[in-house]
Amino acid sequence: MTVTDGRDEELSALVRRTAAAASAFIRGDIRTYIELLPHAEDYTLMPPYGGARHGFDHSDASLDATARWFQGGEAELEVVRADRSDDLAVIVAIERQHGVVGGLPEQDWSLRVTLVFRRQGDEWALVHRHADPLVHSIDHEQLSRLTRGSTE
């Protein structure tokens, strides 16, 4: 079922929580982000700058470092599609956000995201997040440079 028809209140609530979590994250409020979107123990992340990570570091040092990196901003979740089965839910969206990130001046920080959730007991846990900065289309030449790891 796609969330746009509004018939699945549980999925709609998960989308609202995801939107609130994106707003908390860009503001550097990482602890609220974690409360809104608990991460499964087998969580994987494909971050927007490349690579892949396994697990989520809940240590105070890691959470504090993330909070310092994301120093303020705003986010709006533009849902492309959201579906769920009994125990899995997927949200495909664009996080339209801007903020102060990594000490750089305020900038567009929008990302395409795919989020996969699995029901754990009576809550949804985030199992996988794939994020990339390709919100705006690029041409074949630009894509070729990216795949080669070239900055030129």
C-alpha positions as CSV (number, residue, x, y, z in Angstrom):
1,M,0.0,0.0,0.0
2,T,1.3,3.5,-0.8
3,V,1.0,6.0,1.9
4,T,-0.4,8.7,-0.4
5,D,-4.0,7.3,0.0
6,G,-3.9,7.8,3.8
7,R,-5.6,4.4,4.5
8,D,-2.7,3.0,6.5
9,E,-2.5,5.0,9.7
10,E,0.4,2.9,11.1
11,L,2.5,3.7,8.0
12,S,1.4,7.3,8.0
13,A,2.5,7.6,11.6
14,L,5.9,6.1,10.7
15,V,6.3,8.7,7.9
16,R,5.5,11.5,10.3
17,R,8.1,10.2,12.8
18,T,10.6,9.9,10.0
19,A,10.0,13.5,9.0
20,A,10.3,14.7,12.7
21,A,13.6,12.6,13.0
22,A,15.0,14.3,9.8
23,S,14.3,17.7,11.3
24,A,15.9,16.7,14.7
25,F,19.0,15.3,12.9
26,I,19.8,18.4,10.8
27,R,19.4,20.5,14.1
28,G,22.0,18.3,15.7
29,D,19.4,16.8,18.1
30,I,20.7,13.3,17.6
31,R,19.1,11.9,20.8
32,T,15.7,12.9,19.7
33,Y,16.4,11.4,16.3
34,I,17.3,8.1,18.0
35,E,14.1,8.2,20.1
36,L,12.0,8.8,17.0
37,L,13.8,6.1,14.9
38,P,15.3,3.3,17.0
39,H,17.9,1.5,15.0
40,A,18.0,-2.3,14.8
41,E,21.2,-4.1,16.0
42,D,21.9,-5.2,12.4
43,Y,21.4,-1.7,11.0
44,T,23.3,-0.8,7.9
45,L,24.0,2.7,6.5
46,M,25.1,3.7,3.0
47,P,26.0,7.4,3.8
48,P,25.7,10.2,1.2
49,Y,29.5,10.5,0.9
50,G,30.0,6.8,0.0
51,G,30.9,3.5,1.5
52,A,28.8,1.4,3.8
53,R,28.7,0.9,7.6
54,H,27.3,-1.8,9.8
55,G,25.7,-1.0,13.2
56,F,25.0,2.3,14.9
57,D,27.3,3.7,17.5
58,H,25.1,4.8,20.5
59,S,28.1,5.9,22.6
60,D,27.9,9.4,24.1
61,A,31.2,10.3,22.2
62,S,29.7,9.4,18.9
63,L,26.3,11.1,19.5
64,D,28.1,14.2,20.8
65,A,30.3,14.3,17.7
66,T,27.3,14.1,15.4
67,A,25.5,16.8,17.4
68,R,28.5,19.1,16.9
69,W,28.7,18.3,13.1
70,F,25.0,19.2,12.5
71,Q,24.7,22.7,13.9
72,G,21.2,23.7,12.9
73,G,18.8,23.8,10.1
74,E,15.4,22.7,8.8
75,A,14.1,19.6,7.0
76,E,11.0,18.6,5.2
77,L,10.3,15.1,4.0
78,E,9.0,14.7,0.5
79,V,7.7,11.2,0.3
80,V,8.1,9.5,-3.1
81,R,6.6,6.2,-2.0
82,A,5.9,4.4,1.3
83,D,4.8,0.8,1.6
84,R,4.6,-1.8,4.2
85,S,3.8,-5.5,4.7
86,D,3.2,-7.1,8.0
87,D,6.7,-6.7,9.4
88,L,8.6,-4.6,6.8
89,A,8.1,-1.0,5.8
90,V,10.0,1.1,3.2
91,I,10.0,4.8,2.8
92,V,11.5,6.4,-0.3
93,A,11.8,10.1,0.0
94,I,13.8,13.3,-0.5
95,E,14.9,15.0,2.6
96,R,14.6,18.7,1.6
97,Q,16.9,20.3,4.1
98,H,19.3,23.1,4.6
99,G,21.5,24.0,7.5
100,V,24.9,24.5,9.0
101,V,26.9,21.3,8.6
102,G,30.5,20.6,9.4
103,G,31.2,24.2,10.1
104,L,30.4,25.3,6.5
105,P,28.0,28.2,5.9
106,E,24.3,27.4,5.7
107,Q,23.7,25.3,2.6
108,D,21.3,23.0,0.8
109,W,21.8,19.5,2.4
110,S,19.0,17.7,0.6
111,L,19.3,14.0,0.2
112,R,17.5,11.1,-1.6
113,V,16.9,8.5,1.0
114,T,15.5,4.9,1.1
115,L,14.7,3.7,4.6
116,V,13.8,0.1,5.5
117,F,12.1,-0.7,8.8
118,R,11.4,-4.0,10.5
119,R,8.8,-4.5,13.2
120,Q,10.4,-5.5,16.5
121,G,7.7,-6.2,19.0
122,D,5.3,-3.3,18.9
123,E,7.7,-0.8,17.3
124,W,9.4,-0.2,14.0
125,A,13.2,-0.3,14.0
126,L,15.3,1.2,11.2
127,V,17.2,-1.6,9.6
128,H,18.8,0.2,6.6
129,R,19.3,3.8,5.4
130,H,20.7,4.6,1.9
131,A,21.2,8.3,1.4
132,D,22.8,10.2,-1.6
133,P,23.1,13.8,-2.6
134,L,21.8,13.2,-6.2
135,V,18.6,15.2,-5.7
136,H,19.4,17.2,-8.9
137,S,20.0,15.2,-12.0
138,I,23.5,14.9,-13.4
139,D,24.7,14.0,-16.9
140,H,26.5,10.9,-17.9
141,E,29.9,12.6,-17.9
142,Q,29.4,13.8,-14.3
143,L,28.3,10.3,-13.3
144,S,31.4,8.8,-14.9
145,R,33.6,11.1,-12.9
146,L,31.9,10.2,-9.7
147,T,32.2,6.5,-10.3
148,R,35.9,6.9,-11.0
149,G,36.3,8.9,-7.8
150,S,37.5,11.9,-9.8
151,T,37.1,15.4,-8.5
152,E,37.9,17.0,-11.9
